[in-house]
Amino acid sequence: MSSVSLTNKHGRVQQRIQAAGFFGIPELKNPRYLLCFKDGRKAHFKAALASADLQAIPLYSHHATRQSLFAKGWQSVTELDRLRAGARLSQPQDKETHHA
């Protein structure tokens, strides 16, 4: 393995460990479970944008652990997170202007 591959792998492992510690969920060290958690957060943001019911957590998986982690991801989104995401979406995109 090259040093770049090891560095990238090490970075992904560190990201999972950091997420597990930040949210207090040790299962997030597993990349599959981290994806379930992140999918829950993304789904919550999409539902908020669509003005959907944020109390009703949608079915993600019939696998109990994956559904649980999706639900934890969904529930981890706070009002402040939603406000920040809305502010990012409403900011005008900076485009380079070319002058002739």
C-alpha positions in Angstrom: 0.0 0.0 0.0 1.2 3.5 -0.8 1.6 6.1 1.9 -1.2 8.1 0.3 -3.6 5.2 0.6 -2.6 4.7 4.2 -3.1 8.4 4.9 -6.6 8.4 3.4 -7.6 5.3 5.2 -6.2 6.7 8.5 -8.2 9.9 7.9 -11.4 8.0 7.3 -10.8 5.9 10.5 -10.1 9.1 12.5 -13.3 10.7 11.1 -15.4 7.7 12.3 -13.8 7.7 15.7 -14.4 11.4 16.0 -18.1 11.1 15.0 -18.5 8.2 17.5 -17.1 10.3 20.3 -19.0 13.5 19.3 -22.4 11.8 19.2 -21.6 9.3 21.9 -22.5 6.4 19.7 -19.7 3.8 19.6 -21.3 2.0 16.6 -20.3 4.9 14.4 -16.8 3.5 14.2 -18.2 1.0 11.8 -18.4 2.6 8.3 -21.7 1.0 7.4 -23.3 2.2 10.6 -21.8 5.7 10.2 -23.5 5.8 6.7 -26.9 4.9 8.2 -26.4 7.8 10.8 -25.4 10.3 8.1 -28.3 9.1 5.9 -30.7 9.9 8.8 -29.3 13.4 9.1 -29.5 14.0 5.3 -33.1 12.7 5.3 -34.0 15.1 8.1 -32.6 18.1 6.3 -34.5 17.1 3.1 -37.7 16.6 5.1 -37.3 20.0 6.7 -36.8 21.7 3.3 -40.0 20.0 2.1 -41.9 21.1 5.3 -42.6 17.5 6.1 -43.5 16.1 9.5 -40.2 16.0 11.4 -41.6 13.9 14.2 -42.3 10.9 11.9 -39.0 9.1 11.3 -39.3 7.2 8.0 -38.4 3.5 7.5 -34.8 3.2 6.4 -34.2 -0.5 7.0 -35.7 -3.6 8.4 -32.4 -4.3 10.1 -32.9 -3.1 13.7 -29.4 -1.6 14.2 -29.4 0.3 10.9 -32.9 1.7 11.5 -31.9 2.7 15.1 -28.8 4.5 13.8 -30.8 6.2 11.0 -33.3 7.3 13.7 -30.4 8.6 15.9 -29.0 10.5 13.0 -32.5 12.0 12.2 -32.9 13.0 15.9 -29.4 14.5 16.1 -30.4 17.4 13.9 -31.2 20.4 16.0 -33.0 23.6 15.1 -29.6 25.4 15.0 -28.4 22.8 12.4 -31.5 23.4 10.3 -31.0 27.2 10.5 -27.3 26.9 9.5 -28.2 24.6 6.6 -30.9 27.1 5.5 -28.4 30.0 5.7 -25.9 28.1 3.6 -28.6 27.4 1.0 -29.8 31.0 0.8 -26.3 32.4 0.4 -25.6 33.6 -3.2 -23.1 31.5 -5.0 -19.9 33.4 -5.8 -19.1 33.1 -9.4 -16.1 34.4 -11.1 -16.8 37.4 -13.3 -14.8 37.7 -16.5 -14.3 41.1 -17.9 -13.5 41.5 -21.6 
